[in-house]
């Protein structure tokens, strides 16, 4: 609906500020005005022209008077014409009116805001008047967002000063007068005293309403989605695109990328300098409500966090079952403070990595590692058999101080073998020495005596005695060569830290260098949930699926009943090999013990060869020269052959280590993120999750019946309208309130433990690339023939240094 009204005077002039006689001018929507010279008698002509000094009226405007300003009467100046102004009135059913009463100002603002949204404009709070008795506001105005005019800021000249850049932000204000005025009513509440509904601008089209700022707001569920996907290292922009797909279009999301980014900004603002305090408070709550949850931290003399350690109940249960061999390897660049992340890793009954505990330290000093390992030991009490680490000198010094002599410290073979190429150099690496070294150290049948002879032969043959690094590695050979660990049970489970590094890579995919500690801990919990989901899935498959008994032996039938699927498949392979590729070529009897000499004819030359097995029939015990059972807890093909040939039908129970069985670890009720349910299940996050689950259940059940689905939708819409009526003037949960709810703690006013700053570790710098890795990278780039030198290299004729002139 449009009206016309007089709003302001428009001064219209030609380029010289004058209107020439005989010229024709158009004035916004009016009929043309033609000025011509009048005859001497001053009579107006019948063609509608105006004589000087006469007055004419034009459609609703004030009279237009033409006057002669100079002696000749050839020009006229300062002709003022009123501009016709269009106005727009909203066509909505429910609108404010003078005398309307509201219980509170928030209710009035919410009512007018809803009216504005339906009309296609936005509102803002404007003028306020304070009562004389100081009891609060007495009058308040709510205006259209386009009220007023843009005031030019006193800035700088962008043409002269190019060092600064100013954003080009157009103004929205066009002097709109639409508003509502309220005053405190004598009857209580607020009363409408003035309502101007006409606007001096057009309204936003319905299809563009989602661009209005008042219509852009993240719902609780969308905020929950942003928080949840951040746990898998997904940023706000990608999360917004996910929302678009889920809602069926950008216009249905109800928010934009800006709101998603602002949510992340608010999270950062709330965390601030209280990051460490938030983590400590969150872990303290977990220790209070979750059974057997442990954590500890220490700070330096300046009150700055230096170390953090934590473990939950299920981690402890896993350690009690699988803590015979533990590896830990430092991971860098997982948080914004460059603290070193150190997870403690083992191998579960499905041959998968399992995390026992985690720590964060600011420095890789002896003191930091000693504190961390002491926390680990005090938390579990039980010491591991073997502790696998890299060659960090600080760790080497600390382990004997923290653990007893029964704990063997083992270096990672992979780390050592990767240094062979660098220490040998390019020329020596091409002589075949690398293959000789690898064949020696990775030989499963290697004995200490054979290693020392083989090592010395290689050193003598290739003249490596002059390289100090190889001398140092030989002096430490008892800390990394497998032959020196065969007397330790399950020592063959983890010969390298590759499993730790694989797990670290998994954690690294969920973290980045911009994360606060509270975010890092939350993402760690997400990673643990993923790991434990895989564990439970493997448990389920082991319990409720039955593998095929390929050999039809009772021994294999017994094995599939007790071992997990992954371990059973290894045992099954050995049983098949004992039938197909093993035979005894010699048998000797010594009292109650029989010694078998077994030959293996396997295609894999590493397994082929001669082995000796000692068998005691009275105790049904075997001992093989390959020591596979002692180092891995799994019977080898040689022992299985002897048992089968000796008439043993069933799988001996004493050769079934508990760590490889199906139900070795009872699962806990609560996970890392189940604090709400542990507290009673009445928190907001749990209730919202239950509501969404109930709606999803109903939709799933009704999806095949369109009529019932429509009825359910109508019921939900009527309930939604009722909720809107009951919550007029009530603001939804703010970003701050939501963030404090989901992270479980609120912003701290006082900082107890400060965040680390300026942490510098060996992994915080840019990684140096060795010659071998450079060669691999260059090989992937591909080579082409250079037109200058004629060689197949990674340059062309333009950049060739050997180009012939």
C-alpha positions in Angstrom: 0.0 0.0 0.0 1.5 3.4 -1.1 0.7 6.9 -0.1 2.2 10.3 -1.1 3.2 13.0 1.4 5.2 16.2 1.4 8.5 15.6 3.1 11.2 18.1 1.9 12.1 20.7 -0.7 14.3 19.8 -3.6 16.5 22.4 -5.3 16.9 21.6 -8.9 19.3 23.6 -11.1 21.1 23.2 -14.3 24.9 23.0 -14.5 25.2 26.8 -14.0 22.7 26.7 -11.1 20.1 28.4 -13.4 17.0 27.3 -15.4 17.0 28.8 -18.8 13.9 30.3 -20.4 12.5 27.9 -23.0 14.0 24.8 -21.4 11.9 21.9 -20.1 12.7 20.1 -16.9 11.2 16.9 -15.3 10.5 16.6 -11.6 10.1 13.1 -10.1 6.7 11.9 -11.3 5.3 15.4 -12.2 4.2 16.7 -15.6 7.0 18.6 -17.5 7.4 22.3 -16.6 8.3 24.5 -19.6 9.6 28.0 -19.1 9.1 30.5 -21.9 9.4 34.3 -22.3 6.0 36.1 -21.9 4.9 38.9 -24.2 4.9 42.6 -23.0 1.4 42.6 -21.8 2.2 39.8 -19.4 -0.8 37.7 -20.3 -0.4 34.0 -20.0 -0.7 32.0 -23.2 -3.3 29.3 -23.6 -0.8 26.5 -24.1 -0.3 26.1 -20.3 2.8 28.2 -20.0 3.6 30.3 -17.0 4.3 34.0 -17.1 6.8 35.6 -14.7 5.2 36.3 -11.4 2.3 33.8 -11.8 1.7 30.8 -9.5 0.8 27.3 -10.5 0.0 24.2 -8.5 1.2 20.7 -9.4 -0.5 17.5 -8.1 -0.3 17.7 -4.3 2.7 20.0 -4.1 3.0 23.5 -2.7 2.6 26.3 -5.3 5.4 26.8 -7.8 6.2 30.5 -8.3 8.4 31.9 -11.1 10.1 35.2 -10.6 12.4 37.3 -12.7 15.8 37.8 -11.0 17.7 40.1 -13.4 16.8 43.1 -15.5 16.6 41.2 -18.8 14.3 38.5 -17.4 16.3 35.9 -19.4 17.1 33.5 -16.4 15.5 32.5 -13.1 17.1 31.1 -10.0 16.2 29.5 -6.7 13.1 27.7 -7.9 12.0 25.4 -5.0 9.9 22.3 -5.8 8.7 19.9 -3.2 9.8 16.4 -3.9 7.0 13.9 -3.8 7.9 11.2 -1.2 6.5 7.6 -1.3 5.7 5.7 1.8 5.0 2.0 2.6 2.6 0.6 5.1 2.9 -3.0 6.2 -0.1 -5.3 5.4 -0.2 -7.5 8.4 -3.1 -8.6 10.6 -1.7 -8.0 14.1 0.0 -4.7 14.7 0.6 -2.4 17.6 -1.9 0.3 18.6 -2.0 3.3 20.9 -3.1 2.3 24.4 -1.8 -1.3 24.1 -0.4 -2.7 27.3 2.6 -5.0 27.8 3.7 -6.7 31.0 7.3 -5.7 30.4 9.5 -3.8 27.9 11.0 -7.1 26.8 7.5 -8.4 25.9 6.8 -5.2 24.0 10.1 -5.3 22.1 9.5 -9.0 21.2 6.0 -8.2 19.9 7.2 -5.3 17.8 10.2 -7.4 16.6 7.8 -10.2 15.4 5.6 -7.6 13.7 8.7 -6.2 11.9 9.8 -9.7 10.8 6.4 -10.4 9.3 6.4 -7.0 7.6 9.9 -7.2 6.1 11.9 -4.7 8.2 14.2 -4.7 11.2 14.0 -2.8 14.5 16.3 -1.4 17.2 16.0 0.2 20.6 16.4 3.9 20.5 15.7 6.9 22.9 15.2 6.2 26.6 14.1 8.5 29.4 14.9 7.9 33.0 12.2 8.6 35.7 12.9 11.6 38.0 12.7 9.4 41.1 15.6 7.2 39.8 13.5 4.1 39.7 14.4 3.2 36.1 13.2 4.0 32.6 10.0 5.9 32.2 9.9 6.1 28.4 11.4 4.0 25.7 11.3 4.1 21.9 11.6 1.3 19.4 12.3 2.5 15.9 12.8 1.1 12.4 16.4 0.1 11.7 16.5 2.7 8.9 15.7 5.6 11.2 18.0 8.5 11.1 20.7 9.3 8.7 24.3 8.3 8.2 26.8 10.6 9.9 30.0 10.9 8.0 32.9 9.9 10.3 35.9 12.1 10.6 38.3 9.8 8.9 41.3 10.1 6.7 41.9 10.8 3.1 42.2 7.3 1.5 43.8 8.9 -1.6 46.6 10.4 0.5 47.1 7.7 3.1 47.2 4.3 1.5 48.7 2.6 4.5 45.3 2.2 6.1 42.3 0.5 4.5 38.8 1.4 5.3 35.9 -0.9 4.7 33.3 0.3 2.2 30.1 -0.1 4.2 27.0 1.5 2.7 24.5 3.1 5.1 21.1 1.6 5.8 19.5 4.7 7.3 17.1 6.7 5.2 15.4 8.9 7.8 12.5 6.5 8.3 10.0 7.7 10.9 8.3 4.4 11.7 8.5 3.7 15.4 6.6 2.8 18.5 6.9 4.8 21.8 6.1 3.4 25.2 5.8 4.7 28.7 5.4 3.2 32.1 1.7 2.7 32.7 -0.1 3.6 35.9 -1.7 0.2 35.8 1.7 -1.5 35.6 3.8 -2.6 32.7 4.3 -0.5 29.6 1.7 1.4 27.4 2.0 2.3 23.7 1.7 6.1 23.4 2.6 6.6 19.8 2.7 4.3 16.8 3.9 5.4 13.3 3.5 2.6 10.8 4.4 4.3 7.6 7.9 3.7 6.3 10.0 5.8 3.8 11.4 2.7 2.2 10.3 -0.5 0.6 10.2 -3.8 2.5 12.4 -6.8 2.1 10.9 -9.4 -0.2 9.7 -12.6 1.5 12.2 -14.7 -0.4 15.1 -12.4 0.9 13.9 -12.3 4.5 16.6 -14.7 5.6 19.2 -12.1 4.8 17.9 -9.8 7.5 20.0 -9.7 10.6 17.0 -10.2 12.9 16.3 -13.4 11.0 19.8 -14.8 11.3 20.3 -16.7 14.5 21.8 -20.1 15.3 19.3 -22.4 17.0 20.3 -24.6 19.9 20.7 -27.6 17.6 22.8 -25.7 15.1 25.1 -24.6 17.9 25.3 -28.1 19.1 26.2 -29.2 15.6 29.0 -26.6 15.4 30.4 -27.8 18.7 30.1 -31.5 17.8 31.8 -31.2 14.4 34.6 -29.2 16.0 35.4 -32.5 17.8 36.4 -33.9 14.4 38.4 -30.8 13.4 35.7 -29.4 11.2 35.6 -25.6 11.0 32.5 -23.3 11.1 32.4 -22.7 7.3 32.3 -26.4 6.5 29.8 -26.9 9.2 27.6 -24.2 7.7 27.7 -26.0 4.3 26.7 -29.2 6.2 23.7 -27.3 7.7 22.7 -26.2 4.2 22.6 -29.8 3.0 20.6 -30.8 6.1 18.0 -28.0 5.8 17.6 -28.2 2.0 19.0 -24.8 1.1 20.7 -21.7 2.4 17.4 -19.9 2.8 16.2 -22.6 5.3 19.2 -22.5 7.6 18.2 -19.4 9.4 21.8 -18.2 9.7 24.9 -17.5 7.6 28.6 -18.2 7.7 29.0 -15.0 9.8 27.0 -16.4 12.7 28.9 -19.7 12.5 32.2 -17.8 12.6 30.9 -15.6 15.4 30.1 -18.7 17.5 33.7 -19.7 17.2 34.8 -16.1 18.1 32.6 -16.2 21.2 34.0 -19.5 22.2 37.5 -18.1 22.0 36.4 -15.0 23.9 34.9 -17.0 26.8 37.9 -19.2 27.1 40.4 -16.4 27.1 43.2 -16.5 29.6 41.2 -18.9 31.8 41.9 -21.8 29.5 43.8 -23.9 32.0 41.4 -23.2 34.8 38.5 -24.4 32.6 40.3 -27.6 31.9 41.1 -28.2 35.6 37.5 -27.4 36.6 36.1 -29.8 34.0 38.4 -32.6 35.0 37.6 -31.9 38.7 33.9 -32.4 37.9 34.7 -35.7 36.1 36.7 -36.9 39.1 33.7 -36.1 41.3 31.0 -37.7 39.2 32.8 -40.4 37.2 34.0 -43.5 39.0 37.8 -43.9 39.2 38.7 -40.9 37.1 42.2 -39.6 37.7 44.0 -36.4 36.7 46.9 -34.3 38.0 48.7 -31.2 37.0 51.7 -29.2 38.1 52.7 -25.6 37.5 56.0 -23.6 37.7 56.9 -21.0 40.2 55.1 -18.3 38.2 51.8 -20.1 38.3 52.1 -21.3 34.6 50.9 -24.8 33.7 53.8 -27.1 33.1 52.2 -30.5 32.9 48.8 -32.3 32.8 47.9 -36.0 33.1 44.6 -37.8 33.0 43.0 -41.3 32.7 39.5 -42.7 33.2 38.1 -45.9 34.5 38.0 -47.8 31.2 41.6 -46.8 30.4 42.6 -48.3 33.7 40.7 -51.5 32.9 42.4 -51.7 29.6 45.8 -51.3 31.2 45.2 -54.0 33.7 44.5 -56.4 30.8 46.9 -55.2 28.1 49.5 -53.2 30.0 52.3 -55.7 29.5 53.9 -53.6 26.8 53.5 -49.8 26.7 54.8 -47.4 24.2 54.6 -43.6 24.2 55.8 -41.1 21.6 55.6 -37.3 21.8 53.3 -35.6 19.4 53.7 -31.9 18.5 51.6 -29.1 17.1 48.3 -30.2 18.6 47.4 -27.0 20.5 48.0 -23.3 20.3 50.5 -23.3 23.3 52.8 -25.9 21.6 52.5 -28.2 24.6 53.8 -31.7 23.8 51.0 -34.4 23.7 52.1 -37.8 25.1 49.6 -40.6 24.9 50.4 -44.0 26.5 49.6 -46.7 24.0 49.2 -50.5 24.1 47.7 -53.4 22.1 44.3 -54.8 22.9 42.9 -58.3 22.4 42.0 -57.5 18.8 45.5 -56.4 17.8 44.4 -52.8 17.8 45.9 -49.8 19.5 44.4 -48.9 22.9 45.1 -45.7 24.9 45.9 -46.1 28.6 46.4 -42.5 29.6 47.4 -39.1 28.1 49.6 -36.2 29.2 50.6 -32.7 28.1 54.0 -31.2 29.0 55.5 -27.8 28.2 59.1 -29.1 27.8 60.8 -32.3 27.1 63.1 -31.9 30.0 64.1 -34.6 32.5 61.9 -33.1 35.2 58.8 -33.0 33.0 59.2 -36.6 31.9 59.9 -37.7 35.4 56.7 -36.0 36.7 54.7 -37.6 33.8 56.0 -41.1 34.3 55.5 -40.8 38.1 51.9 -39.9 37.6 51.4 -42.9 35.3 53.0 -45.3 37.8 51.0 -43.9 40.8 47.8 -44.1 38.9 48.1 -47.7 37.9 50.5 -49.2 40.5 51.3 -52.1 38.2 54.5 -51.6 36.1 54.7 -52.7 32.4 57.1 -55.4 31.3 58.5 -53.3 28.5 58.4 -49.6 27.9 58.9 -48.6 24.3 60.1 -45.0 23.5 62.4 -43.2 21.1 66.0 -42.3 21.9 65.3 -39.1 23.8 68.1 -38.8 26.4 65.8 -37.3 29.0 63.6 -40.4 28.9 66.5 -42.7 29.1 67.7 -41.1 32.4 64.2 -40.9 33.9 63.0 -44.5 33.4 65.5 -46.2 35.9 64.6 -43.5 38.5 60.8 -44.1 38.3 60.5 -47.8 37.5 62.1 -50.9 39.0 64.8 -53.0 37.3 62.1 -55.4 36.1 60.9 -52.9 33.5 62.9 -53.1 30.3 63.4 -49.9 28.3 63.4 -50.5 24.6 64.3 -48.2 21.7 62.2 -48.0 18.6 63.8 -50.1 15.9 62.1 -48.2 13.1 63.5 -44.8 14.2 67.0 -46.3 14.3 66.7 -48.1 10.9 65.4 -44.9 9.3 68.7 -43.2 10.1 70.9 -45.8 8.3 70.7 -43.9 4.9 71.6 -40.6 6.4 74.6 -42.0 8.4 75.9 -44.1 5.5 75.7 -41.4 2.9 74.8 -41.6 -0.7 77.7 -43.7 -1.9 77.7 -46.3 0.8 73.9 -46.7 0.6 74.3 -48.0 -3.0 76.7 -50.8 -2.0 74.1 -53.2 -0.6 74.9 -52.5 3.0 71.4 -51.3 3.7 69.9 -54.6 2.7 72.4 -56.5 4.8 71.6 -54.4 7.9 67.9 -54.7 7.5 68.1 -58.5 7.0 70.1 -58.8 10.1 68.1 -56.7 12.6 64.7 -57.8 11.4 65.5 -61.5 11.4 62.9 -63.2 13.7 65.2 -66.2 14.4 68.1 -64.0 15.3 70.1 -64.9 18.4 72.4 -62.7 20.4 75.4 -64.6 19.2 74.4 -64.5 15.5 73.7 -60.7 15.8 77.1 -59.9 17.2 78.9 -62.0 14.5 76.7 -60.6 11.7 77.1 -57.0 12.9 80.9 -57.2 13.1 81.0 -58.8 9.6 79.1 -55.9 8.1 81.2 -53.3 10.0 84.4 -54.9 8.7 83.3 -55.5 5.2 82.1 -52.0 4.5 84.5 -50.1 6.9 81.8 -48.7 9.1 83.9 -48.7 12.3 84.9 -45.1 11.5 81.3 -43.9 11.8 80.7 -43.0 15.4 76.9 -43.4 15.2 77.2 -47.1 14.3 79.5 -47.6 17.2 77.0 -46.0 19.6 74.2 -48.1 18.2 76.2 -51.3 18.8 76.9 -50.2 22.4 73.2 -49.8 22.9 72.2 -53.0 20.9 70.7 -54.7 24.0 68.1 -51.8 24.1 66.7 -52.3 20.5 67.7 -55.7 18.9 64.8 -58.2 19.3 67.1 -61.1 20.1 67.8 -59.5 23.6 64.1 -59.4 24.5 63.1 -63.0 23.9 63.0 -63.8 27.6 60.4 -61.1 28.2 56.8 -62.1 27.8 54.9 -60.4 24.9 58.1 -58.5 23.9 57.3 -59.2 20.3 54.0 -57.3 20.4 55.6 -53.9 19.9 59.1 -53.7 18.5 58.7 -50.2 17.2 56.7 -47.1 18.2 54.9 -47.3 14.8 51.7 -48.2 16.7 52.2 -45.1 18.9 52.9 -43.0 15.9 49.8 -44.4 14.1 47.8 -43.5 17.1 49.4 -40.1 17.3 48.5 -39.5 13.7 44.9 -40.4 14.6 44.8 -37.9 17.4 46.6 -35.4 15.1 43.8 -35.6 12.6 41.4 -34.2 15.2 43.6 -31.4 16.4 45.3 -28.3 15.1 47.7 -25.5 16.3 44.8 -23.1 16.9 43.1 -25.2 19.6 42.7 -24.1 23.2 43.4 -26.7 25.8 39.7 -27.1 26.7 39.0 -27.7 23.0 41.9 -30.2 22.7 40.6 -32.1 25.7 37.1 -32.2 24.2 38.5 -33.5 20.9 40.6 -36.1 22.7 37.4 -37.4 24.3 35.9 -37.6 20.9 38.9 -39.6 19.7 38.6 -41.9 22.6 34.9 -42.5 21.9 35.8 -43.5 18.4 38.5 -45.8 19.6 36.2 -47.5 22.1 33.4 -47.8 19.5 35.8 -49.8 17.4 36.6 -51.9 20.5 33.0 -52.6 21.2 32.3 -53.4 17.6 35.2 -56.0 17.5 33.9 -57.4 20.8 30.5 -57.8 19.3 31.8 -59.5 16.2 33.9 -61.9 18.3 30.9 -62.9 20.4 28.2 -63.2 17.9 29.9 -64.4 14.7 31.4 -67.8 14.2 34.4 -68.2 11.8 34.7 -71.3 9.6 36.6 -74.3 11.0 38.7 -75.0 7.9 40.8 -77.9 9.3 37.8 -79.5 11.0 40.1 -80.2 14.0 38.8 -80.0 17.6 41.8 -77.9 18.4 40.7 -75.3 15.9 37.1 -75.5 17.2 38.3 -74.8 20.7 40.4 -71.9 19.5 37.4 -70.1 17.8 35.4 -70.3 21.0 37.9 -68.6 23.2 40.0 -66.3 21.1 38.8 -63.0 19.5 38.3 -63.1 15.8 41.5 -61.3 14.9 43.7 -63.6 17.0 41.8 -66.7 15.9 42.5 -65.9 12.3 46.2 -65.9 13.2 46.0 -69.2 15.0 44.0 -70.6 12.1 46.7 -69.7 9.7 49.3 -71.4 11.9 47.2 -74.5 12.1 46.8 -74.7 8.3 50.6 -74.2 8.0 51.3 -76.9 10.5 49.3 -79.3 8.2 50.6 -78.1 4.8 54.2 -77.0 5.3 55.7 -78.7 8.4 57.1 -82.1 8.9 59.5 -83.7 11.4 62.7 -85.1 10.1 64.2 -86.1 13.4 62.8 -87.0 16.9 64.8 -87.7 20.1 63.6 -88.8 23.5 65.2 -87.6 26.7 63.4 -89.1 29.7 59.9 -87.5 29.7 60.8 -85.0 27.0 60.7 -85.5 23.3 62.7 -83.2 21.0 61.4 -82.7 17.5 63.4 -81.3 14.6 60.9 -79.6 12.3 61.5 -78.4 8.7 59.2 -75.7 7.3 58.8 -75.6 3.5 57.1 -72.3 3.2 57.1 -69.9 0.2 58.0 -67.2 2.6 61.8 -67.7 3.0 61.8 -65.8 6.3 59.7 -68.6 7.8 61.3 -71.5 6.0 64.0 -73.5 7.7 64.7 -75.8 10.6 63.3 -75.5 14.1 63.5 -77.5 17.3 60.5 -78.2 19.5 60.7 -79.8 23.0 57.5 -81.6 24.0 56.6 -82.9 27.5 53.6 -85.2 27.1 52.7 -85.5 30.8 52.2 -81.7 31.1 51.3 -81.1 27.4 53.9 -78.4 27.2 56.0 -77.3 24.2 58.9 -75.0 23.7 60.0 -73.9 20.3 63.3 -72.4 19.2 61.4 -69.6 17.5 60.0 -68.4 20.9 56.8 -67.1 19.2 54.6 -68.0 22.1 56.9 -66.4 24.7 57.1 -63.1 22.7 53.5 -62.9 21.3 51.4 -65.3 23.4 50.3 -67.2 20.3 51.3 -70.8 19.5 53.5 -71.2 16.4 53.0 -73.7 13.6 55.8 -75.8 14.8 54.3 -76.4 18.3 50.9 -77.0 16.8 52.4 -79.6 14.5 54.0 -81.4 17.4 50.7 -81.3 19.5 48.7 -82.7 16.6 51.2 -85.4 15.8 51.4 -86.3 19.5 47.7 -87.0 19.6 46.5 -83.8 21.4 43.0 -83.2 20.3 42.0 -80.1 22.2 43.7 -76.7 22.4 45.7 -76.7 25.7 44.1 -74.2 28.1 47.5 -73.0 29.4 48.3 -71.8 25.9 45.3 -69.4 26.0 46.6 -66.1 27.4 43.7 -64.2 29.0 44.7 -61.0 27.1 43.7 -62.6 23.8 40.3 -63.9 24.9 36.9 -62.3 24.1 35.7 -61.0 27.4 38.9 -60.0 29.1 37.7 -56.4 29.7 34.2 -55.6 31.0 33.0 -52.4 29.5 32.0 -49.4 31.7 28.6 -47.7 31.6 29.8 -44.2 31.0 32.3 -42.8 28.5 34.3 -39.7 28.5 31.3 -37.6 27.4 28.7 -39.2 29.6 29.1 -36.8 32.6 25.5 -35.6 32.2 24.0 -39.1 32.5 26.3 -39.9 35.4 24.9 -36.8 37.2 21.4 -38.0 36.8 20.5 -37.1 33.2 18.6 -33.9 33.9 21.0 -31.5 32.1 20.0 -29.5 29.0 22.3 -31.4 26.6 20.8 -34.8 27.7 17.2 -33.6 27.5 17.7 -32.0 24.1 19.3 -35.2 22.8 16.4 -37.3 24.1 13.9 -34.9 22.4 15.6 -35.2 19.1 15.7 -38.9 19.5 12.0 -39.1 20.1 11.1 -36.9 17.1 13.5 -38.9 14.9 11.8 -42.1 16.1 8.3 -40.8 15.3 9.3 -39.7 11.8 10.9 -43.0 11.1 7.8 -44.9 12.2 5.4 -42.6 10.2 7.5 -42.2 7.1 5.6 -45.0 5.3 2.2 -43.5 6.1 1.9 -40.0 4.5 -1.5 -39.2 6.1 -0.2 -39.9 9.6 3.0 -38.1 8.9 1.0 -35.0 7.9 -1.0 -35.2 11.0 2.1 -35.5 13.1 3.6 -32.4 11.3 0.4 -30.4 12.0 0.5 -31.4 15.6 4.1 -30.3 15.9 3.4 -27.0 14.2 0.5 -26.2 16.5 2.7 -27.0 19.4 5.4 -24.7 18.0 2.9 -21.9 17.7 1.9 -22.4 21.3 5.5 -22.3 22.4 6.0 -19.0 20.5 2.9 -17.5 22.2 4.1 -18.7 25.7 7.6 -17.3 25.2 7.0 -13.9 23.7 9.7 -11.5 24.9 12.0 -14.4 26.1 15.3 -14.5 24.4 16.8 -17.9 23.4 20.0 -19.2 25.0 22.9 -16.9 24.1 26.2 -18.2 22.7 27.9 -17.6 26.0 25.3 -19.6 27.9 25.4 -22.4 25.4 29.2 -22.6 25.4 29.3 -22.7 29.2 26.7 -25.5 29.1 28.4 -27.7 26.6 31.9 -27.4 27.9 30.5 -27.9 31.4 32.2 -25.0 33.0 31.8 -21.2 33.1 34.1 -18.3 32.4 36.5 -17.6 35.3 36.7 -14.1 36.7 40.0 -14.8 38.4 42.9 -16.7 36.8 44.4 -19.3 39.1 46.8 -21.2 36.7 48.0 -19.2 33.7 48.4 -20.6 30.2 51.9 -21.4 28.9 53.6 -18.9 26.5 56.6 -19.1 24.4 56.9 -22.9 24.5 59.8 -24.1 22.3 60.2 -27.8 21.7 62.0 -29.8 19.0 58.6 -30.4 17.3 57.4 -26.9 17.5 59.6 -25.7 14.7 59.3 -26.5 11.0 60.3 -30.1 10.4 63.6 -30.6 8.6 63.5 -32.8 5.6 66.3 -35.3 5.1 68.0 -36.2 1.8 66.1 -39.5 1.5 62.7 -37.8 1.9 63.7 -35.1 -0.5 64.5 -37.7 -3.1 61.1 -39.4 -2.6 59.4 -36.0 -3.0 61.3 -35.2 -6.1 60.6 -38.6 -7.5 56.9 -38.0 -7.1 57.1 -34.8 -9.0 58.2 -36.7 -12.2 61.0 -35.8 -14.6 61.1 -34.6 -18.2 63.8 -34.1 -20.7 65.5 -30.7 -20.6 65.9 -29.0 -24.0 69.1 -27.4 -22.8 71.2 -30.2 -21.4 69.2 -33.1 -22.8 68.9 -34.9 -19.4 65.8 -36.1 -17.6 65.7 -33.6 -14.7 63.3 -31.3 -12.9 64.1 -28.2 -14.9 63.6 -26.9 -18.4 65.7 -25.1 -21.0 65.0 -21.7 -19.5 66.3 -22.6 -16.0 69.1 -25.0 -17.1 72.6 -24.1 -15.9 74.2 -26.4 -18.4 72.6 -24.9 -21.4 75.0 -24.7 -24.3 75.4 -21.3 -25.9 
